[in-house]
Amino acid sequence: MSSKTQGLRRRGAALETAILDAGWDQLLDGGYERFTIESVAERSSSARSVLYRRWPSRLDLLKAVIHHRGEIDSIPTPDTGTLRGDVLATLTEFNERRSRIIGLVAARLGAFYDEAGGSPREIRAWFVPDGPSVMDTVLERAVARGEIAAMPPPRIVVLPVDLLRHELFMTMAAAKPETIVEIVDDVFLPLATQFGAT
């Protein structure tokens, strides 16, 4: 039995996962220019009609592929017992996971930004799973433990990850451990601990 025949016999979640995984591989290998429903169908050994029924356009398929990858590659929420430990653990995990793909994905989506008028903010919104972020949870626990008096404003909540993401984009390499410590100790914690303090 050929792989194509096996692919056509897949159903439901297994079929969708195979297609979305193939879509991610196609995006990384060929960029947005070669990311088409036809190329993903061929790569996943699926009929084009199967993809068109689920995702009527290339943009619909791209959104689904990126969202699926975001769910697979979500950062686990640490529980070290301290705010500092949790933020360091979060940034370290982010650094290890995202440094491998952030530059590649940015380069591969260049044509999408030009052709569809998309933006990195839009891609991030598709990639990040729904619900509270890791940093939201980490800070809510810190408030409950009494480490900080109140939840900081949203811009401070996202600041550590934003600074690390900027570092990865600018260097196209994993950040050094001391850079992560600087982000946490010199920038984030002084800001986070001042809100609600008397």
Sequence and secondary structure as in RCSB ss.txt:
>XXXX:A:sequence
MSSKTQGLRRRGAALETAILDAGWDQLLDGGYERFTIESVAERSSSARSVLYRRWPSRLDLLKAVIHHRGEIDSI
PTPDTGTLRGDVLATLTEFNERRSRIIGLVAARLGAFYDEAGGSPREIRAWFVPDGPSVMDTVLERAVARGEIAA
MPPPRIVVLPVDLLRHELFMTMAAAKPETIVEIVDDVFLPLATQFGAT
>XXXX:A:secstr
  HHHHHHT  HHHHHHHHHHHHHHHHHHHTGGG  HHHHHHHTT  HHHHHHH SSHHHHHHHHHHHHHHHT  
     SSHHHHHHHHHHHHHHHHTTTHHHHHHHTHHHHHHH   HHHHHHHHS SSS HHHHHHHHHHHHTSSSS
   HHHHHHHHHHHHHHHHHHSS   HHHHHHIIIIIIHHHHTTTT  
